[in-house]
Structure formats: C-alpha cells, structure tokens
C-alpha cells in the first residue's frame, strides 16, 4: 500500500488516499447515511459526509458498489470540512483479520483502477475475435 504525501507522522499504519462511495449504518442507533471514503489504512479510514456523527458511535461501512465488502469500526474523531460543506470523520476499525483485509484490498484495487487514465475505455473494448 502506498503512503500519501503529507502523511501524519503519528499514524500507526500508512494511509492510501482514495475516492470510494460508501454507506454507513450505525450499530447502536437507527442511523444510515452516505459518504465518500477519502483515505484508508489497516487501522481505520477517513470518510467525508454531510451527516454529523458523534464520536463513539459504532458503524458498519459498506461499499456502495458491493455491499458484501464491509467492515465495522468506531468513530474516533470528527471535524468540519474547511473547503466545502460537510464533516470529516475518522473511523478506527474494530474488525480484524479477513474482513478488514478484504475491505482494504477492495479499496486499494478500486483506487488503482480508477487512477488509470481512460480506464473505462479499456473496460468497454470487446475482445477481438
């Protein structure tokens, strides 16, 4: 996993900058909202959303593209975004092992594909017969 420029030196794990649509559902309350996964690492992730979420809320984060790709974590920080309306929330993963690794791997693969210029054209080409 690559380390983004300007990485915070006190992080335990490197973070990958990404842009992946996710849904978040609170485990303890009836709260459901959408967000953008903006960074991910083995310890947790950052999500940008328009919905304020209290610190300490346990959430399940799932890919909008494939809801089977999901992980559970605790909201450990929240800040107001400076450059646009919304909130940035930091989530520490509670899941360990295969589920967490699968989520991080999915995001990493999705980010690598989306970072390729004109990748959608290669997806649309039909194999030559």
C-alpha positions, -999 to 999 in steps of 0.1 A, spaced: 0 0 0 14 34 -9 18 62 15 2 95 6 21 127 6 18 148 38 11 117 59 6 124 95 37 111 114 17 98 144 -3 72 124 4 36 132 -3 25 96 2 43 63 -29 57 46 -40 55 9 -59 84 -5 -90 72 -23 -124 82 -35 -149 54 -29 -187 58 -23 -197 41 9 -228 37 31 -226 39 68 -251 23 92 -249 29 130 -249 -3 150 -264 12 182 -289 36 167 -312 39 137 -288 60 116 -280 54 79 -261 78 56 -239 80 26 -203 92 24 -170 92 5 -142 71 17 -113 95 14 -84 75 30 -79 40 43 -52 21 61 -50 -11 82 -61 7 113 -90 27 100 -103 52 75 -115 87 68 -150 94 55 -164 127 42 -201 131 47 -228 158 51 -242 140 82 -227 148 116 -218 117 136 -210 117 173 -177 103 185 -181 68 199 -208 56 175 -201 22 161 -208 20 123 -207 -6 96 -190 8 64 -200 -9 32 -191 -3 -4 -220 11 -25 -207 -9 -54 -206 -42 -35 -224 -42 -1 -207 -75 8 -175 -56 11 -179 -41 46 -162 -35 79 -172 -24 114 -155 5 132 -158 32 159 -160 69 151 -129 83 169 -129 119 156 -149 144 137 -141 177 121 -159 203 100 -146 204 64 -130 237 56 -131 238 18 -167 225 14 -198 218 34 -197 186 55 -178 167 80 -147 145 80 -150 116 104 -122 92 114 -131 56 120 -110 30 138 -116 -5 125 -129 -30 151 -130 -59 127 -98 -79 124 -85 -105 100 -101 -114 67 -130 -89 68 -107 -59 74 -81 -71 50 -108 -77 23 -122 -42 27 -88 -26 25 -78 -47 -5 -111 -38 -23 -105 -1 -18 -69 -4 -29 -78 -23 -61 -106 1 -68 -83 31 -64 -56 17 -86 -82 11 -114 -98 45 -111 -64 62 -111 -56 49 -146 -63 75 -173 -92 65 -195 -96 31 -178 -133 30 -187 -123 28 -224 -104 -4 -217 -134 -18 -199 -157 -11 -229 -135 -27 -256 -146 -61 -268 -121 -88 -273 -111 -93 -309 -125 -125 -324 
